[in-house]
Each structure stands twice: as structure tokens, then as C-alpha cells.
Amino acid sequence: MTAPTLTSYKLVADHGFAETRLNESNQQLCFFTKRAFKKGEEIASFSSGSISRTPSYLTVQVGTNKHIMLQPSYLQYINHSCEPNCFFDTTTMKVVALRSIAEEEELGFFYPSTEWEMNQPFQCFCGKPSCIGEIKGASFLNREQVAHYRFTDYILQRLTRKARKKVA
């Protein structure tokens, strides 16, 4: 039997409530809490650094042809998760806990919760039972997947319009 390998992380930056760390095995930057958060609690507030008409892998969609760069920029290191523990609420401009989050836990959000069609789709390898595989954006999700996640107000409006078109 092979012993499980432990992932090693290197501290990159301390943000008070959380840290940016480098996963030394895959060189990916990650965002870890330095304290626990309760379900519904605000983790951080954010604003729009710049606004673009087109998405990039670093933007968050807030409207049709409206994509923002997050400020503070370190929030961009909150990676995708098919079992997210946080959510970018683009109406209140707050990152909130979707469930209780333990100290030292990596933060993750569901990318399609903020993106209709992603600029750079990718294959998720999280290995979670709920993993949806290819991450392309909310427009590609089926009804069961949509029912499982929380979405921004903008994405929810788009999903509602899409569902109405299928009924009509």
C-alpha cells in the first residue's frame, strides 16, 4: 500500500484574514483562511479594479459584456471547486461563506456561479463525487447541476431566461 502524499505549500503573502500560498507540487497559487468563518459570514469585500467587455481567466462577470478585475487582486487566488465553501456575491460585492469554514482551509468557489461562458474552459480534477468535469460556464450546466449551486443575481437571471425558452 502506498502512503498518501502530503501537499507542500509555501507562503507567498499574508493578508491578515487569509494567506496566498504556492502549491509546490503543481505551482498553483491558492488562498487559505487564517481563521474560521461561519455559514453566511462575510469573508472579504471587493470592488471592481477595471471593467472589460470581454472575459479573461481573472475576471468575474457582473453583466452582459461586463467583466471586472477583482480588487483586492489577491482574491483571484480563490480557485474553482465543485464543492465550494465560498461565493462571490456581485450584488453586495462580498465574498461570503456558503458553509462553516475551518481555520487553515483552502477557499474555493464554483466558477460557473459568476460566469455565463468562460473564456478558458478547463477540465476539473478535484475528484469530488460532485465534480462536473469540464468547467465551461453556467450556460452549459444541466438542470440538476443548476439546482445544486448558488449563482450571482446576473447569472441567475440568465439561467431563468434560458429555462423559460426551453419551456416555450
LOMAR-819806 format. One line per field, with one value per residue (C-alpha): residue number from 0; residue in one letter; x, y, z. Coordinates in steps of 0.2 Angstrom, whole numbers, plus 5000, padded with zeros to 4 digits. Layout:
N
resi <- c(NUM,...)
resn <- c(A,...)
u <- c(X,...)
v <- c(Y,...)
w <- c(Z,...)
REM end
This chain:
168
resi <- c(0,1,2,3,4,5,6,7,8,9,10,11,12,13,14,15,16,17,18,19,20,21,22,23,24,25,26,27,28,29,30,31,32,33,34,35,36,37,38,39,40,41,42,43,44,45,46,47,48,49,50,51,52,53,54,55,56,57,58,59,60,61,62,63,64,65,66,67,68,69,70,71,72,73,74,75,76,77,78,79,80,81,82,83,84,85,86,87,88,89,90,91,92,93,94,95,96,97,98,99,100,101,102,103,104,105,106,107,108,109,110,111,112,113,114,115,116,117,118,119,120,121,122,123,124,125,126,127,128,129,130,131,132,133,134,135,136,137,138,139,140,141,142,143,144,145,146,147,148,149,150,151,152,153,154,155,156,157,158,159,160,161,162,163,164,165,166,167)
resn <- c(M,T,A,P,T,L,T,S,Y,K,L,V,A,D,H,G,F,A,E,T,R,L,N,E,S,N,Q,Q,L,C,F,F,T,K,R,A,F,K,K,G,E,E,I,A,S,F,S,S,G,S,I,S,R,T,P,S,Y,L,T,V,Q,V,G,T,N,K,H,I,M,L,Q,P,S,Y,L,Q,Y,I,N,H,S,C,E,P,N,C,F,F,D,T,T,T,M,K,V,V,A,L,R,S,I,A,E,E,E,E,L,G,F,F,Y,P,S,T,E,W,E,M,N,Q,P,F,Q,C,F,C,G,K,P,S,C,I,G,E,I,K,G,A,S,F,L,N,R,E,Q,V,A,H,Y,R,F,T,D,Y,I,L,Q,R,L,T,R,K,A,R,K,K,V,A)
u <- c(5000,5007,5006,4997,5007,5005,5005,5018,5014,5025,5018,5018,5008,4999,4983,4978,4962,4970,4986,4991,5001,5010,5006,5024,5018,5008,5015,4997,4993,4979,4970,4969,4960,4969,4953,4936,4921,4903,4890,4884,4898,4907,4925,4930,4923,4929,4927,4930,4948,4944,4930,4931,4919,4926,4930,4948,4953,4955,4938,4921,4906,4894,4883,4882,4899,4904,4918,4928,4945,4944,4951,4960,4968,4973,4955,4959,4968,4952,4952,4937,4929,4914,4911,4913,4914,4913,4903,4907,4891,4892,4877,4884,4902,4906,4914,4903,4905,4892,4895,4906,4924,4938,4954,4968,4955,4958,4944,4936,4921,4911,4917,4901,4892,4899,4902,4890,4903,4921,4935,4946,4936,4946,4945,4942,4951,4945,4940,4925,4909,4900,4914,4906,4921,4923,4921,4914,4901,4884,4876,4882,4875,4861,4845,4852,4868,4860,4849,4865,4874,4871,4873,4876,4860,4866,4869,4853,4843,4852,4848,4830,4828,4836,4824,4809,4815,4815,4798,4791)
v <- c(5000,5017,5031,5046,5061,5077,5093,5105,5124,5139,5156,5169,5183,5186,5196,5196,5185,5174,5169,5166,5150,5141,5123,5117,5101,5110,5128,5134,5149,5145,5155,5149,5155,5160,5159,5150,5158,5153,5150,5166,5176,5189,5184,5199,5214,5218,5231,5232,5236,5238,5233,5224,5220,5203,5189,5183,5170,5183,5192,5190,5193,5206,5209,5207,5212,5217,5208,5215,5213,5210,5222,5217,5207,5193,5187,5180,5166,5158,5144,5133,5120,5108,5108,5127,5134,5152,5163,5180,5190,5203,5212,5216,5215,5202,5185,5175,5158,5145,5134,5134,5135,5129,5139,5134,5128,5132,5144,5138,5145,5137,5147,5145,5154,5170,5166,5163,5157,5155,5162,5147,5132,5118,5100,5099,5086,5089,5071,5075,5065,5081,5085,5091,5088,5102,5119,5130,5142,5142,5141,5123,5116,5105,5107,5096,5105,5122,5116,5111,5128,5146,5159,5178,5188,5191,5173,5168,5180,5172,5154,5159,5166,5150,5139,5149,5147,5129,5128,5140)
w <- c(5000,4995,5008,5003,4999,5008,4998,5002,5002,5003,5010,4996,5005,5022,5020,5039,5037,5024,5015,4997,4996,4982,4980,4977,4968,4954,4956,4958,4969,4982,4996,5013,5028,5044,5055,5055,5046,5050,5036,5029,5036,5026,5022,5012,5002,4985,4971,4953,4948,4930,4919,4902,4889,4887,4900,4905,4917,4930,4928,4936,4926,4933,4917,4898,4892,4909,4917,4932,4939,4957,4970,4981,4967,4979,4979,4962,4970,4977,4965,4957,4967,4963,4982,4985,5003,4997,4985,4976,4979,4965,4971,4988,4982,4996,4997,5009,5017,5010,5025,5040,5035,5046,5050,5038,5025,5006,4999,4983,4973,4959,4944,4934,4948,4941,4923,4909,4896,4902,4891,4896,4899,4909,4915,4934,4943,4960,4962,4972,4970,4963,4951,4935,4924,4911,4918,4904,4912,4919,4901,4899,4916,4916,4927,4941,4942,4942,4957,4967,4967,4971,4957,4956,4953,4935,4931,4939,4928,4913,4919,4922,4904,4897,4907,4900,4882,4884,4891,4877)
REM end
